[in-house]
Structures are given as C-alpha cells and as structure tokens.
Amino acid sequence: MSLAQVSAVPGHVMAASAGQLLLPRVARGAGSRAAFPCRGVAIAAARPRIAAGALAGAFAGAAAAGRRRFRGSPGGAIRPAARPATTLAAGGEYDYDLFTIGGGSGGVRGSRWAASQFGAKVAVAELPFEIVSSKFDAGGLGGTCVIRGCVPKKLLIYGSHLHEDIADAAGYGWSLPEGAEPKLDWDKLIEAKNSEVTRLNGIYKKLLGNAGVDHYEGYARIVDPHTVEVGGKTMTAKYICVATGGGGLKLPLPRPG
C-alpha cells in the first residue's frame, strides 16, 4: 500500500488502519490516539468488511436524500438502480463524494461498495504496481496483503511442503524412477508467485472499474479538508478516506546474553 502524506487538517477525513476506532479528538482503545484533529468522523478498520461498513455509513448520512432504491434479484442479492443525480458530486459541489487514498483490500472494498451499493461517486488513488514497493513510486491495487504479504506467503509455504508430500506419497503407492530426487527450481517458484499476484492486481483493477470507481495512479497528498492532489492534479471530495496501512516498528529490545 502506498503511504500518503497526510496533513493535520480538520474536515471529513476517515482513517482506515488497524485495531482502533477514532472519533473527533477522542480515542477509544488502549494505546490508541487520534491521528489528526477532525471535525468529521475518523474510522479505523483493518478488515475489508469493517472498512466497507464504515465508509458506507459515513457516506449514507451525507447522500441520504439521493440514495437509490434497491431492487432484489432472483438470487436474493441486492442490486442498486442507476446512480442518483442528487449526490453531492453530481450536484457540482465536489468532484467526488468519496476519495480513498490507498488501494489495498480495505480501500478497494470500501470504495467499490460505496459506489455500487450507495450511488456514491468514488475515486481511489494508489501507486503504480510493482512487486517490491516504495513509499513514493511503487505499490499496486491489492496492497501489501495481496502483492507482498498474505497471498505470496501462502504460495511459498505451500511450495515448501511439496518435498515432504512427495516423500509421504510413497506410502500410498507412488514412486519416482530409481535414483531420482525431487529438485526445487527457486527461480521458477518465484516467477509463478509473481505471476499470480500480478493476476490478482488486475482483478482488483477490474473490480473497481465494474463498480464505476475512478482509479488514479500516483502518490496522493491531502491539500485541505476536501482536496486531494495526485500527480499534480487536484480533486475535491466530500469525504476523504485514508486507507494507506502502516509500517512495522522494530522495538528497542535488548539482545539476550
């Protein structure tokens, strides 16, 4: 996930991070604190479904007058009608109802849900896709979990067990030619892992497009309570969601001995 340069400004700014619920100038939860003073609501959520509900709830209050009527599908799913013309963005007050900085699992889920289920005009900013990320230049839709965290970790763990599985297979009647031993081609494994996360990145991009969410590639910066700048272009939004995740912190623990 990209790391946004967030100014300490008041306004309707939401923060999607891990393990805390932030209200204006009030923090709940041990060790948590407000990231910046906001007159609006700041909501933090690590899980995509929580982030989606938070974004949807915040937007619903502002756009209730223009919310679409839902109609049920034969399969029981809820599908919205056409986007209303009375949202704040459509009314010309802002370019977007919601602008999300960070295209990881939470940012993508919340953004496309606000657009597809509540009729919001939504945009997401994320750094260009690369396997290895950097703060200003490389990231990708899907974020840390999909591109360089949970998903590739599982692929590598599955690959690491196959040698044992081949050995165990002898007990089930499987055999290799005499003298043959399984051999790992590390470069081929990494190539396959990179191919899979690249495919998933494309799926995230398609999900945003199908929901009608605009995607901006580049480093995003909050200019004021309702303005975001990406690559020299400024856009306004009623709500800004900061869903950039966070970095690890190495604790100053003494070495044993």
C-alpha positions in Angstrom: 0.0 0.0 0.0 1.1 3.5 -0.6 1.9 5.8 2.3 0.1 9.1 1.9 1.5 12.4 3.1 -1.3 13.4 5.4 -1.5 16.9 6.7 -3.1 17.6 10.1 -6.2 19.3 8.8 -9.8 19.4 10.1 -12.6 18.1 8.0 -14.4 15.0 6.9 -11.3 12.7 6.9 -11.5 9.0 7.7 -8.5 6.8 8.5 -8.6 3.1 7.7 -5.8 1.5 9.8 -5.6 -1.4 12.2 -7.4 -2.1 15.5 -8.9 1.2 16.6 -12.0 3.4 16.4 -11.2 7.1 16.3 -13.8 9.8 16.9 -13.2 13.6 16.7 -10.4 14.4 19.2 -11.4 11.2 21.2 -9.7 7.8 21.1 -11.1 4.5 22.2 -8.9 1.5 22.9 -5.7 1.1 24.9 -2.8 2.9 23.5 -4.6 4.5 20.6 -4.9 8.2 19.8 -6.4 10.5 17.2 -4.1 10.7 14.2 -5.2 14.3 13.4 -7.9 16.7 14.6 -11.0 16.2 12.6 -14.4 17.8 12.7 -15.7 14.8 10.7 -15.6 11.2 11.7 -12.3 9.2 11.6 -12.9 5.5 11.4 -10.1 2.9 11.5 -10.6 -0.7 10.3 -8.2 -3.5 9.4 -10.7 -5.8 7.8 -12.3 -5.0 4.4 -15.9 -5.7 5.6 -15.4 -3.3 8.5 -13.9 -0.7 6.3 -16.8 -1.1 3.8 -19.4 -0.6 6.5 -17.6 2.4 7.9 -17.3 4.1 4.5 -20.9 3.3 3.6 -22.2 4.6 6.9 -20.3 7.8 6.7 -21.4 8.4 3.1 -25.0 7.4 3.7 -25.6 10.3 6.0 -24.4 12.8 3.5 -26.1 11.4 0.5 -29.3 10.0 2.1 -31.5 12.3 0.0 -30.1 10.9 -3.2 -29.8 7.3 -2.2 -31.1 4.8 -4.7 -34.0 2.4 -4.1 -32.7 -1.2 -4.2 -34.4 -4.0 -6.0 -34.0 -7.6 -5.2 -32.6 -10.1 -7.7 -33.9 -13.7 -8.1 -30.8 -15.0 -6.2 -31.5 -12.8 -3.2 -28.7 -10.3 -3.9 -29.3 -6.6 -3.5 -28.6 -4.7 -6.7 -28.9 -0.9 -6.9 -30.6 1.0 -9.6 -28.9 3.8 -11.6 -26.7 6.3 -9.9 -28.9 9.2 -8.5 -28.4 12.7 -9.9 -28.7 14.2 -6.4 -25.4 13.1 -4.8 -23.1 15.9 -3.7 -20.7 15.2 -6.5 -23.4 15.2 -9.2 -24.7 18.4 -7.8 -21.4 20.1 -8.6 -20.3 20.8 -5.1 -17.4 18.3 -5.2 -15.7 16.2 -7.9 -16.4 13.1 -5.8 -18.5 12.0 -2.8 -15.6 9.9 -1.5 -11.9 9.9 -2.4 -9.9 7.0 -1.0 -6.1 7.2 -0.6 -4.8 3.6 -0.7 -5.9 0.7 -2.9 -5.4 -2.2 -0.6 -8.1 -4.7 0.5 -9.9 -2.3 2.8 -9.7 0.7 0.5 -10.8 -1.1 -2.6 -13.7 -2.9 -0.8 -15.0 0.2 0.9 -14.8 2.3 -2.3 -16.5 -0.1 -4.6 -19.2 -0.8 -2.0 -19.9 2.9 -1.5 -20.2 3.3 -5.3 -22.1 0.2 -6.2 -24.5 0.0 -3.2 -24.9 3.6 -2.3 -24.6 5.5 -5.5 -21.5 7.5 -4.4 -19.2 8.9 -7.0 -15.8 7.5 -5.8 -12.2 7.6 -6.7 -9.2 5.6 -5.4 -5.5 6.7 -5.6 -2.8 4.1 -5.5 0.9 3.9 -6.6 1.7 2.0 -9.8 2.0 -1.8 -9.5 5.4 -3.3 -8.6 6.3 -6.5 -6.8 8.6 -4.5 -4.5 7.0 -1.4 -3.1 8.4 2.0 -2.2 6.9 5.0 -0.4 6.5 7.3 -3.3 6.8 5.3 -6.5 5.7 1.7 -6.3 2.7 -0.1 -4.8 -0.3 -1.6 -6.6 -4.0 -2.3 -6.2 -4.4 -5.1 -3.7 -1.9 -3.7 -1.3 0.5 -5.4 0.9 -1.6 -8.5 1.7 -2.3 -9.4 -1.9 1.0 -8.4 -3.6 3.8 -9.0 -1.0 2.2 -10.3 2.2 -0.5 -12.8 2.9 -1.0 -14.3 -0.6 2.6 -14.7 -1.6 3.4 -16.0 1.8 0.9 -18.8 1.4 2.1 -19.7 -2.1 5.7 -20.0 -0.8 4.5 -22.1 2.3 2.5 -24.4 0.0 5.6 -24.8 -2.2 7.8 -25.6 0.8 5.7 -28.6 1.8 5.7 -30.4 -1.5 9.0 -32.1 -0.9 7.5 -33.7 2.2 4.3 -34.6 0.3 6.4 -36.4 -2.4 8.1 -38.4 0.3 4.8 -39.3 2.0 3.3 -40.3 -1.3 5.5 -43.5 -1.2 3.2 -44.8 1.5 0.3 -44.5 -0.9 1.9 -46.4 -3.8 3.6 -43.5 -5.6 7.2 -43.8 -6.7 9.9 -41.9 -8.6 12.3 -43.5 -11.1 15.2 -45.2 -9.3 17.8 -42.7 -8.1 15.6 -39.7 -8.9 15.1 -37.0 -6.2 12.7 -34.0 -6.3 14.6 -30.8 -7.0 13.4 -27.2 -6.4 13.8 -24.6 -9.1 13.7 -21.5 -6.9 13.6 -19.0 -9.8 10.6 -20.8 -11.3 8.7 -20.8 -8.0 9.3 -17.0 -7.6 8.2 -16.4 -11.2 5.0 -18.3 -10.6 4.4 -16.4 -7.4 4.9 -13.1 -9.2 2.6 -14.1 -12.0 -0.2 -14.9 -9.6 0.0 -11.7 -7.6 0.1 -9.8 -10.9 -3.1 -11.5 -12.0 -4.7 -10.6 -8.7 -3.7 -7.0 -9.1 -5.5 -7.0 -12.4 -8.6 -8.4 -10.8 -8.7 -5.6 -8.2 -8.5 -3.1 -11.0 -11.3 -4.8 -12.8 -13.5 -4.8 -9.6 -13.0 -1.0 -9.3 -13.9 -0.5 -12.9 -17.0 -2.6 -12.7 -18.2 -0.6 -9.7 -17.7 2.7 -11.5 -14.8 3.8 -9.3 -12.2 6.0 -10.8 -8.6 4.9 -10.3 -5.7 7.4 -10.2 -2.1 6.1 -10.2 0.4 8.1 -8.1 1.3 9.4 -4.7 -1.7 11.1 -3.1 -1.5 14.1 -0.8 -4.2 15.8 1.2 -4.2 19.5 0.4 -7.1 20.7 2.6 -10.2 19.0 4.2 -11.8 18.4 0.9 -9.0 18.4 -1.7 -6.6 15.7 -2.8 -3.6 16.1 -5.1 -2.3 13.2 -7.2 0.5 13.7 -9.7 -0.1 17.5 -9.9 -3.9 17.1 -10.4 -6.3 18.3 -7.7 -9.7 16.9 -7.0 -12.3 17.7 -4.4 -14.4 15.3 -2.3 -17.0 15.5 0.5 -15.2 12.6 2.3 -11.6 11.6 2.2 -10.6 8.1 3.4 -7.0 7.5 4.3 -6.5 3.7 3.8 -2.8 3.5 3.4 -2.0 0.9 6.1 1.2 1.3 8.1 4.7 0.2 8.5 6.4 -2.1 11.0 8.2 -0.8 14.0 11.3 -2.6 15.4 11.2 -2.4 19.2 14.4 -1.5 21.0 14.6 -4.8 22.8 17.9 -5.8 24.3 19.7 -8.9 22.8 19.9 -11.9 25.1 23.3 -12.6 26.6 
